[in-house]
Amino acid sequence: MHHIATFCGNCNCGCPELYLDHEAPEEKRVVITDDFGQRIQMSVEQLRVLVDDIKTGVLDKLFEPTAA
């Protein structure tokens, strides 16, 4: 697997990481690992949709304070 990014990097806690697995089937080529040893796999196209959604603010509401 080819390492693309680490999403923290400020500690040694096993931060989430993004890899490309060129040997995997196309629908499982992108691999994201978490700091608990789990992983998800998706296609490059699915990652593209996720990145586009992030760029357009689809996930911004996750960071808004919730009403009590």
Phi, psi and omega in degrees: 000146180258118180290131180252312185203153170244131185261057175175275176075002182263010183203182175246042186263007182081051183302154176301144182223154179244131180229157167246128179251097184291346179272344183282159172302153185307322182285355180232022188288327180268130181236127174243124177256152176248179183279006176250007179087006178270165178211152171238153178232143180208170177279163176298322179297319177296320177296320179300317178297316179300313180297317178299317178298319178297315181297326181271002174091010182303325183265000183303326182296342176294337184257003177277142177299142178269147178287137181276000000 
